[in-house]
Amino acid sequence: MTTSAAMLAAAIAIAIAMFATWLLSLPLRNASIVDIVWGLGFVLVAWVVRLQGDTNELRQWLLVAMVTLWGLRLGGYLFWRNHGNPEDYRYRAMRKRWGARFPVISLLTVFTLQGALMWVVSLPVQLGQSQDRIGIGVLAVFGVALWLIGLAFETIGDVQLARFKADPANVGAVMDRGLWRYTRHPNYFGDACVWWGVGLVAADAGGVAWWGLLGSLVMTVLLLKVSGVALLERSLHKRKPEYAAYAARTSAFVPRPPKAV
């Protein structure tokens, strides 16, 4: 399989998936379903590219397994968390602003944009599978280790937060226990580790696969500056008076012991 064929197959799969998700969002009047499809879309890309290939190397199946486990966990968790809830406030604000034009606006600025970002972030999966280098090197082993750390941070952080929120005594309180004692966003930190791990496994194939690290970088920028830490921090500072003190002693992203304040 050529690199261009892998990239084209990924682009077509993403376009079909995001258009179908947009169509489903219209009768549901809920654009939030795009968040659930985000993780699952990467699983689709991984398998579509794999099935287009004509080789059967360990690295290619390793990339598919890493992305599949991550994407199914994330998609399943978001479905469990969001099922039955109203549309996310971001999309409600857009719906109010654009009125009857919202369906077209959402297709362009929500679904198409996320599809484009998905294609870029999934570059390591596309490029890593298009290379035929045999064997797994030290770089890939390190990548798998980093992926495991990231998946653990995401999973444990989400479970800890869900249990915290389920306790009525914690309504309005700030979560500062478990992993949340060392980083204000263990799930986002874990997400970044997962994609740098995937990127390193892909880069181990050499050649153009090194360009896949661009996807890992874009994911990290999104988590830190766009839809992750930056967006959530603004909301939490407004909604929870105690959050400022928590932020003063706790790392925003990379885990570290809390400061003495």
N, C-alpha and C positions, 0 to 999 in steps of 0.2 A: 504494500500500500504506500502510495506516495504521500508526502506531506500535504500537498495541495488537496488531494482526495480526502484526507482525514479532516482538514479544516473545512472543506466544503460540506462534507457529510454532517459535521457538527453544526454548521450554520443552518443547514436545512432543517435538521431535527429541532433546533432551538426555535426557529421561526414558526414551525408548525405547532410546537408545544405552547409557545406564548400566545399565538393567535387563538388557539383553542381555549386557552385559559381566559383570554379576554372575552371571547364569545360566552363562556360560562358565567363570567362575572356580571354580564348584562342582566339576565333574568334574576340572578341572585341579588343584584344591586349591592355587590360587595367586592370591591377591588382588592380587599385584603388577602384573597386567596392566592394572589401572586407571591406572597411571602412563603406560603406552604410549598408552592411549586418551585421556588428558588433552589432549595436543596435537591429536590427530586429531578430538576432539570439537568444537574450535573451527572446524576446517575444515568439519565437517558443518553447524554453525550458520551459517557464512558463506554456504554454498551453498543451504541450505534457505531462508534469508531472501531471498537473491537471486532464487531461482526463484519465490518468492511475489510478487515485485514486478512492477509493470506499467510501470516506467520503465527507461531504459537509459542512465543518466548515468555519466560517467567515474568520479566519486568512488565510486559503488557497486561498480564493477568493480575499482577500485583497492583498496578495502577487502578484497574477496574475494581478490585476488591476494596482498596482504600477509599475510593470515591463512593462506592456503593454503600459501604457501612456508614460513612459520614453522612451522606445524603439521606439515607433512609432514617437514620436517627434524628437528624434535624427536621426533616419533613414530618415524621411521626410525632415528634415533640410539639411542633408548632400547630399541627392539626389538633392534638389533644388540648393544647393551651387555648387555641382560638375558636374551636368549634362551638357554635351556639352564641358567640359573642358578637356584638355589633361591629360594623365596619370600623377599621382603625381611624383615629381622629385625623390623621394626615389626609386620608382619602375623603373623609367627610367634609373637610375644609375645602378640598378641591372641588367636590361635587357641588357644594354651596356656591363657590365662586363662579364656576363655569356653567352651571345649570344644565340646559338641554345639550350643550356642547361637550359635556363631561365624557360621554362614551368615546368620542373621537380623540379628545385631549388625553384621556387615560391610555388609549391605545398607543399614542405617540410618546408620551412623557413617562408612563409607568411601565407598560408591558414591553414596548419596543426597546426602551432604554435598558430595562433589566435584562432583556434578551441579549443586547449588545455587550453588556457587562459580563453576562454569563459566558459568552463566547470568548472574551478576553481572559477572564479568570481561569477558564478551563483549558487554556493553551498548553499547560504541562501535560494534561491528559491526552490532548490531540497529538502534540509533537512527540511525546515520550513513546506513544504507541506506534508512531510511524517509522521509528528507527529499529533496525534489525540487529543491533549489537547483542551478542550472546553473553549471558552471565550477569551476575549481580555484584557490583563493586562496593567499596567502602562507603562511597557517597550515598548509595541507595540504602545501605544498612543504617547509616546515620539518619537518613530521611524517614525511614520506617520508625525509628526510635522517637524522632521528633513528632511524627504523626500520632504515635501512641500517647505521648505526653499531652498533645493537644486534645485528642479525643477524650482522654480522662478528665482534663480540665473542663471541657464543655459539658460532659455528661454529669460529673459530680456537681459542678456548679449549678446546673439546671435543676438537679434533684434537690440540692440543698435549698435553693430559692423557692421551689415549689412547696416543700415542706414548711418553710418559714411562712409563706403566704397563706397556707392552709390553716394556720393557727390563728384563731380570732384575736388572741392577745397581742398579735403583732401588727394589727391594722394601723397603718400610718407610720410604723417604725421603720428604721433603716436596717437592712440586712448586713451584719458585720461579723458573721460567724463562719466557721469552716474556711473554705478557700476565699470567701469574701472578706476575710480579715486581712488577707495579703494583697489582694487586688480588687478594685471596685468592679472589674468586669472579667471574671475568670472565663466566662463563656466566649467572649470576644478574643481574649488572649489565646484560648484553646483553638478557636477558629483559625487564627493567624498561624499558629504552629502546625495545624493540620495541612494548610496549603503550602507552607514552606517545606513541609515534609514531602508532600506530593511533588512539589517542584524539584526537590533534590533527587528523588527517585527517577523522575523523568530526565533530569540533567545528566544522570549517570550514564545514559545512553549515548551522550556525546552529540556532536554535530549541532543541527538546528534545535535540538531538544533543550539546549541551554536557554534559548529564548523563552521557554516555558516559564522561567522564573519571573518574567514580566507579569504573568497572571498572579503569581504569589504576591508580588509587590502591589498590584492593583487591589487585590483583596485586602491587604493590610491597610492601604490608604483608605479604602471604603470603611473599614472597621473603625479606624481612628478618627477620620476627618469628615465623613459623610453621613452614613446611615447608622453608625454604631455608637461609639463612645461620645462623640461630640453632640449628636442629637439627643441621646438619652440623658447626658449630663445636664443639659439645659432644662429639660423637663423635671428631673429629680430635684435640682436646686430650687425650682419654683414650687414644687409640691410638698417637699419635706424640709422643714426648718433645720432638722438635725443633720441633714446631709452635708452641710458645709464643714462641720466638725469632723465627720467621717472622712470627707475628701482631704482634709488637712493632714490626717494621719495615715491615710491609706493610698498606696500606689494606684494610679489610674489604669495601668495596663500590665506591665511586667511585674509579677509577684515579688514582694520583698517584705521583710518584717515591718510592722506599722511603726511610725514615728512616735516618739514620746512628746505629746503636746500638752 
